[in-house]
Amino acid sequence: MIRFEALTVFPEMFEPYLSSSIMGRARARGIFSFEAHDLRDWTHDRHRTVDDAPFGGGQGMLMKCAPFFEALRDLSRADLPHPHVVFFSPSGVRYDQSVAQRLAREERVLLVCGRYEGIDERALELADETISMGDYVLTGGELAALAVIDSCVRLLPGALGDEMSALDESFSDGLLEYAQYTRPADFEGRQVPEVLLSGNHAAIAAWRRKNSVERTARWRPDLLESAGLTEDEWALARCVMEQEEGRR
Ligand code: SAH
């Protein structure tokens, strides 16, 4: 069982998501546990203050470093595995499926959520890594932490109903997933590709691989270089990329 914990000023934000749907079921089955810690428990003034104005001036408030140091000291107790500590920031390393796969192998992950204009830089020395969810700015790290938990948990054995479904999807082979269809085979004249109705498994697998290469070339050509394409697949990808160029 992997243990996730969050350090946050909004501990109540996590429960609705993590007790619903697949996350709720996986948690009930003991595939992961979750606990939120209120950063304000490590303050010592009457107002439980976690923020202050930045030295040097500027907009907004920053999170003070002291509560993070005190919290981490208490939470790194000897009776539990030492936590792998993740901070969140737009300046972090971009999160992707390979990071999810790596984190899913940890025993205990502590997700440290910033708010306001961010965190006093000195607290960053507590981080084993700093993760960015993408090139945009959120109001806090809580949504980022939930995205990490969700993407890790669904990789764990037994979390998804169908054991195969995490193996055969976007990024698992370095490509985007192929197009998928369900009934009806004809919706108001929009036909499902014939081969998918054929029952010919080899032909279906070949169509799907080709479709993955085409879609990746169209939408995410940056992924192609590390996807291990064959010569023929490269030729197809280049053809799609030229078409895309022409369309712009
Ligand atoms: N002033 C900061 C942004 C602070 S946003 C800056 O310009 O970098 C407040 C908090 O939200 C951050 O401390 C971080 O925990 C979280 N956050 C915002 N955007 C994020 C992103 N793209 N990825 C991960 N965390 C993010």
Boltz pocket constraint, residues with backbone or C-beta under 6 A from the ligand:
constraints:
  - pocket:
      binder: B
      contacts: [[A, 88], [A, 89], [A, 90], [A, 91], [A, 112], [A, 113], [A, 114], [A, 115], [A, 116], [A, 117], [A, 118], [A, 119], [A, 131], [A, 132], [A, 133], [A, 134], [A, 135], [A, 136], [A, 137], [A, 138], [A, 139], [A, 140], [A, 141], [A, 142], [A, 144]]
      max_distance: 6.0
